[in-house]
Amino acid sequence: MELSKLQRDLEAEHVEVEDMTLNCCACSFRVLVVSAKFEGKPLLQRHQLVNACLAEELPNIHAFEQKTLTPEQWACERPK
């Protein structure tokens, strides 16, 4: 999964991508994306932005979990 594409297209200030498959075969991912572009958008629209960014890769992925936060939400949630 292309981390730089998420950072560039969503102007993300933080991105984490975790391969969740047991043998790391790159077919199941969990992502965290923090972007000001999510401000004022409901969860569905946030996920649609991420899905659009990864449109070429998603057909090859079996499972995809995403967490989308604004910078303010991330500041409250992230480990200190």
N, C-alpha and C positions, 0 to 999 in steps of 0.2 A: 504494500500500500504506500502511496506516494505522500510522504510527510510534507515535502516542500510544496506540493500542489495545494494542500490544505492551507498551509501558512500563507502562500501567495494569494490564492483566489479568495480566501475568506479574511485576509488581513489579520490572521490569528496571532495573538500574542503568546499563546501557549498551545501546543498540540502534543498529545501522547497517543501512540499507537501500540497496542499489545496484541501479539499473535496468541490466540487462545487455544489453538490446536495442540494436542499432546505431542505430536512429532514436528511441530512448527512447519507444517506443509502449506502455510499461507492460505488457508481457506476459511478461517474463522477469526474475526478481529473484534477488538473493543477499542474505541477511540474516545478521547476527550478533546474537545475543541473549545478554546476560549477566544471570543471575538466580539468586538464592539458592534459588528454587523448584526448581532443577535438582539441588540437593544430594542425593546418594544415589540418583539416578535414572539408569537406563541410557539410552543414546542414543535408543533407540526411544521411550521414554516422554517424553523431552525434546521430541523432534520432534512427538509427538502433542499435547503441550501447545501448541506453537506453531501447529500445524495447526488445533486446536480454536479458538484465538484468532482465526484468520484464515479460518474456515470459510466466511463469506459471500464473501470475495474470491478464494479459491483456484480455484473453477470458471472464473474469467475469466483465469487465469494459465496460460501455456503451459509455463513452466519455473520451478522454484522450488528454490533451493539454500539450505540453512540450516546455520549453525554455532551450536551451543548450548553455552555455557560457564557454569561456576559463577564467582563472583567470584574465588575462589582460582586457578582455572585461567586466568582472564583476566589476573590480576596477573602470572602467569608468562609469558604469551604476548604481551601487548601491547607495542608498541614503547616503549622508554624515552625 
